[in-house]
Amino acid sequence: MVIINGKGGVGRSILSAAIAAALARTGLQVLLIEIDEQGNHCGDLGTTGTELAHDGQAQAAAILEGKPLTPTGEARANL
C-alpha cells in the first residue's frame, strides 16, 4: 500500500502510521518507510529520541549511494 499526497496537512503521516500499526497487530509483517523530511512517523509511533529515529540516513544512502535499505528495527511487534 502506498499513501501519497502533495498537499501538506492532510493527515497522510498519521493515517499511514495508524494503518501500519493496525496491520502489524493482526500479525502481518509491515515495513513502513517515510520519505517526508519532517519525520512525523517517529512522533506518531513514539520512537522519537530512540535508535529508530536516525533522521533518514539509511534512506538517503539508499537513494544517493545505491546502498541496500535495511530496516532499522521494530517500533511495534511486526512493524
Steps between C-alpha positions, in 0.01 A plus 500: 500500500625849420360823640598812305368855489696812409303735725618543856279456803262243354574225752702254292769446767260420784279296264790292370638445853156396627441260210850352537451448876156346448630259235795406722261421787327244276833317467605629159861603449488871414778722365421869544728731305472874542640728232361822648786708638289604801523147640156493660489121530747512790260716698194303387655168606681629810853437374633857517835502680557125458742307276220475241502877445811537284389801293458302176869418462433148368246625245735775381785250461274262307387772260825692459759225532308190392550331837246232601217629716479302820234542767626679812291296744147449625287786631241237593489123460494425123548868412 
